[in-house]
Amino acid sequence: MTFLAVALSLALLPPQNKPSGVARPATDVVAFVDVTVIPMDRERVLEHHTVVVRGDRIIAVTPASQARVPAGARRVDGRRKFLIPGVAEMHAHLLPQAPPELNERLLFLFAANGVTTVRGMLGAPAHLELRARAARREIVSPTIYSSSPSLNGTTAPDWRTARALVSAHREAGYDFLKIHPGIRREVFDSLAAAAQRAGIRYSGHVPADVGLAHALASRYASIDHLDGYVEYLASATPADAPGFFGVNLTSRVDESRIADVVRLTRAAGTWMVPTQSLMEAFLSRAAPEELAARPEMRYMPPAMVAQWTQQLRNFQSQAAVSAETAARFLAIRSALIRDLHRGGVGILLGSDAPQVMMVPGFSVHAELRAYVQAGLTPYQALETGTRNVAAFFGALDEFGTVQVGRRADLVLLDANPLSDIANFRRQSGVMLRGRWLPRAEIDARLTRYASPPQ
């Protein structure tokens, strides 16, 4: 989905609410003592363990009875608690022209919910500086991967322009290319060939003229929103008017074709970022005002929430999607998530925040729940945001599990998320590259961001 612009000048914090942009240095050594570890290297738990962090690295994971905690270490009581890797939001947005204070707020909201990695899906030059500041720990932020600016039918109207953009974005230092709708097939083919030569991957939408089968054959790194999948199941052509991610084609879907598209996707090695919670919000039968009244909305600028409410109101009035069609559309997408996963296709956690009614960090909880409702176990759902993400980036030795040598991106939970995925919300604190943020510190900053009651 194309990111919806916000009236940024209305979204700024009042001066008295702006927090300092400089994060305190991480405590050198932190020990989580006598905690149950969910390492996410495979489905298991390690009871009564102590995890020691020095700087930004895990240096020990040992039974508590055998642990040696360095003198002077900060001790975090882990009794009756669960330690798990932080998760990723793999379809995030930073605002392209926002003042730094607003993007820093969004990044903190991700971190406050246990999101320790974000993949920004609509890049801009300012995001490269945010990425660098996050890496230097100057701001409280997840680790950032940034896409290029949008490649679409307007920005890449011909093959020469497309090739030049691939080169320019690669040289600028973006981590990957973002594909949007509107690119003609011959232009896309030139773009894909240039990207392969340059050694930069591409992700995002499937332009209608390209089509899902050709996109998979071209080996997208990831396809987001399951874009093109409903159209494939409905045997759509570029001349069709699919509506919102194919919702207008719901009655034509042949679910027997799911097995075929699973096979194609597995063969391509393309990962999926479903953003199912975003679809649920758009096709909800709830009034926009009801969704806008959810507790987490108080952390977003009121002007942004008002814009989301109007956008959803406009969509509901124009789309005229029946309750029956909406329910079947969402059920088809759930079946795709389930069968793609069972068929060996990698799923990556992503909810498209901040997007309409998707509050950064908070929306990953709804996305995890959607995966469990689709048929994944809680462990498999958590894998989409932890080990799977590290595998996607070719960084299994760097993060995504609780193991010695891994980056110290951790979440301390009050209850076991393997017994109920909702327990991932019950967080005692978050560690970002070795910096420990206890619940009280997180809540104090959230209070500064909270809008007054409307």
N, C-alpha and C positions, 0 to 999 in steps of 0.2 A: 504494500500500500504506500502511495506517495505520502510523505510526511506532511501533516496539515500545519500550515504556518500559524503562528500565534502572535497576537499583538504584544510584542515584547516590551514595549515601553510601559505597558500597563502591568506587566508581570513582575516588576522589580520589587525587591524587599524594601520596606522602609529603612532608612539609614540606621535606626537604632536596633534593628533586628539583624543586621549583616554580621555574621560571625567572622572572626579572623580567618584569612585565607591560608595561614601557615600552620601546618600540623606540627604537634610536638614530636620530637624524635621518639622512636620506639624504645621501650625499655630493653636493655641489652639482653637479659635472660628472663624468660617467663616459663613457669612450670605449671601445667595442669595436673593436679595431684589426685590420684585415686579416682580416675574417670573411666567411664566405659567408652572405648574408642570404636567408631565405625569407620574403618580405614578406607573403604570403597575400592580396594584393589580386587576384592571379590566379596561375595555376600557372607559376612561374618562379623562378629563383635568380639572385642577384646576387653573383658571385664577387669576392673581394678588395675588399671595401667596408669603410668605417669608419662606425660609427653613434655619434653623440654625443648624450648625454642631459644636460639641465640641469634640476635639480629633478625634477619628475615628468613631463617632456615630452621627446620626441625632437626635437632641433633640427637634426640633419643626418644624411643618408644619402648618402654620396658615395664614389666610387672611392677606394681607399686611397691611390693615388698623388697624388690631388688634395686629400686631406683636410687640414683645418687643425684640429688638436686644441688647445683652449685651454690655456694655461700652467696648471700645477697640477692638471690633470684626472687623475682616477684612470684608468689605462690597463689594460684587460683584453685579454690576448693572444687574438686570435680565429683565429690561424692553424690551419688544418685543422679548424675548428669551424663550427657552423651556428647562426645566430641566428633565432629564430622568435617570434611573439607567444605570450604565455601563453595557456593554454586555460581554459575555464570548466567547472565542474561545475554543470549546470543542474537537477539534482534532488539537492540537498544537504539535510542536516538539521543544525541546531543544536539542542541539547537544551533543551526548554522551561523546565525548572526546575533546570538544572545550575548548580553554582557556577561563577564566571567562569573558574577555572583549567582546568576540563575543556573548556569551549567554546574557550578560547584554545589548548589543545592540539590540538583538532580543526582549528581554523583554520590552525595552523602546519603540520599534516600535509598539508592541501591545498596550501599554498604550497610546501612542501618537494618537491612533485612537479610543479611548474610550473603549478599551478592558481592563476590570478590573479583570477578572478571566481567567486563562488558565488551560486546562487539558492536561498535557504533555503525549504523547502517545508512547514514547519509552524511558523508564526510565533508569537511571544510578545512581550510588552512588553520583556523584557530583550534581545531581539534587535535592537531599534531602537537601544538604547544601544551594543551591540556594533558595529552598522553605523556609528554615529557615531564610535566609538573607532577603528575601522579606517580611516575616512576621514581622521581626524586623525593617523594613523600612530602611535598610542599602543600598538598591538599589531601583531605580525607576522601579517598577515591579508590574504587576497584582498579585493577590493572586494565588498561584500555587498549583494544585493537580498533583501528579506524578504517572504514571503507574510504574509497575515493568519493568525490562528488558524483552525482547521478550521471550515468550513461543512459540516455534515452533517445527517443526519436527526434527530439529537438537539439540536444547537445551533440548527438552523433548522427547527423543526417546522411553521411556518406562514408565510404570506407577510408578515405584519406584522413578525414577528421577523426574517425574512430581510432585509427592506428596512432595518430599523433597524440590523442588523449591517453591511450594506454601508456605510451612512452612517458608523457608528462607526469601522469599520476604515479608511475613507478619511480621516476626520478625524485618526485616530491617526498616520497617516503610513506605513502599510504600502504596499509597492510594487504589490501585486496581491492578489487573493483566492484562497484555496485551497479547491477543491471536493473533498469526500470522498463516499463512497457514502451512500445512505440518503435523499437528498433526493427528495421527491415532485415529479413533473413540474410541477404547477401552482405549487409553491413555487419551483422552479428558474426558471421563466419570470418570476416576479416579481423574483427575485434578479437575473437577467440584465438585465431592463429597468432595474432600479435601478442596476446597475453601469454600464450604458451612459450613463444620465443623469449619474452621478457622475464619469464619465471614468476608471474603474478597470477593468483587465482581470481575467480569472479563468482559472485553469489547474488541472490536476490530473486527478482521476478522472472517469469517466462513470457517474453513478448508474444503476442498472438500470432504474428507472422513466422515466428520461430517454432512454436509448438513444443509440447512436452517431450515427445519422442526424440526430436532433433536436439533439444536442450540436453537431454540425458546422454545422447550419443556424443555431444560436445563436452561432456564431463564438467558440468557445474561443480564447484566445491560444495555449495549448498543451495537448495531451493527453499525459499522462505514462504510461509503462509500455505504450504501445499499448493502453490500457484500452478495452475494448469492441470491439476489432477482430476477435478470434477469434470472439466472440459474433455479430458481424455476418456473418462468413463462414459461420457455422453456422446462420444464420437463427434464432437463439435468441429466446425470449420472456422477459419478466420472471419467469415461473413456473419457468423452468429453473433447475437448480442447476449453474452453470458451473464451480464450483471455482476454483482458483487462476488468475485471469486467463483463464478459459475452457478450462483444460486438460482438464476433463471432457467438453468438446464436441469434442475433437480429431477423433474419428472422423466427425463430421458436417460438418467443414469442406469447403466447396466453393471450391477455389482459383480457379476461374474468376471468382469474384466480386471478386477482388483488384482487377482493372482498374476495376470500378465504384466501389469504396471509395477508390481512388486519385483518381479524378475528383472525387468528393464532397469529399475532403480538400483537394485543390488549389483547388477553387472556393471553399471556406470560408476559405482563407488561414490555416488552423490549422497550427501547428508540432508536430513530434513529438519527444518525449524518450523513447527506447526503453527504457532501463535493462535492456538485454539481458543484461549480465553478472550482474545480480541473478537473473534467471530461470535462467541457467545454473547458478548456485550452488544454488538451491533444487532444481533437477531433476538435479543432478549424481548420478552413481552412486557417487561417492566417499563414504567415511564422514565424518560431521561432524568427527570428531577429526582426520582428515587435512587437511581445509580449515582447521581451527583451528590447525594446525601450520605454516601458511605463514609465511615470514619476517616479513612486515609486521605480523602479529598481535602481535608483541612490543611494538609501539608503542601498543597499546590497553590500557586497564585490564583486568587479568585477569578481574575480575568480569563485565565486558561480554562478553569472549570466551566465558566459560563460559556466559553466558546465550544467546548466539548458538548455541553448540553444542547446547544443550538445545532451543532453538526449532527448529533444523533437524532434530534427532533426532525431535522430536514430529511435525513436518511429514512426514518420510519414513515414519514409522510409521502415520500417519493417512491420508495421501493415497493410498497404494497405487497409485501411477502406475507402469505398466510401463515398462521400458526402451524398448520400441518406441514407446509413446505419448509419452514424454518427448522422444525424438529427433524424432518428427514435429512435435510442438508447437513445439520450438525451431526446426526447419527452416521451419515456416510463418511464424514471427515473422521469421526471417532473410529470407524471400521478401518479406514486407511491408516491411521496412526497405529492401531493394534496390529494389522496385518503386515505393514511395513516393518515394524519392530520384530515381529515373529519371523519375518522373512530375512532377517539379518541386515536390514538397512539401519544405519546409525541415526538416532534421533537426538537433537540438540535442544536444550531448554531455551525457549524464547517467547516473549509475549507482546513485543512491539511497544515498549514503554519508553517515553511518555507518548501515548497515542490516546485516542478517545476512550476515556474512563480507565486507562491503564496507568496507574501511578507507579513510578519507578520503585522497584524492589517489592512493593506490596503485590504487584500483579504476578510475580513468579509463583506465589502461593496458589493462586487460582490456576495457573498453568500446570503446576505439579498435580493438583487435584484432577484436572481434566485428563491427564495421562493415566492416572489410576482408574478413573471412570471409564477410560477407553479399553482397559484390560491389562495395563502394566502393573507389576507389583510396586509397592513403595520403593524397594531397592532399585528396581529398573527405572522408575521415575527419577530418583535422585541421581542415578548414573548419567542421565541426559544432561545434567548440569555440572557434573564433576569429572569423572574419568573420561567420559565421551568427549568432553570439550578439550581436554589435554590431548587425546588421541587425534582429534580433528586438526589441532595446531601442530601435531608432531612433537608434543612436549610432555610425553608421559613421565619423563625423568625430572620435570620441572614442577608440576603442580597437579592437582586433581585427586590426590590420595593423601592419607596421613601416613607418611613413611619418612624415614631418615633421609635427609638431603633435599626433601621437597620444600617448596616455598611455603612459608607459614601463613596460609590463607585458611582460616579455621572458623567454625561456628560452634559455640557451646550451647547445648539444648537442655531444657528441663525435662524432656520426655523422649521416648524412643520413636524416631520417625519411621522405623521399619515396621512398627505395629500400627501406626496411623500416620499417613503423610501430613495430616494437619499439625502434627507435633513439630514440624520444621518451623512453624511460626513461633514456637515457645522458646525464645532465645534469651540466654543469660548474657551473651556478649558475642562480639565478632572480632577476629584478628585479621588485620590487613597487612600482609608482608611483614609480620612480626609486631605490628602495633596493636596492642590490646585495647579494645573499646568495650568496657563493661556496660551493662544495661543502664545503669544510672547516667553515665555520660551520654549514651545514645538518646535516652529519654529527655535529658536536659536540652540537647540541641534540637530535637524534634519539637519541644515546647516553644523554642524561639521561632521555629518555622510555622507553627500552627496559626491559621487565620482565625480571627475572632468569629464567634457564632454569627451566622447571617440571619 
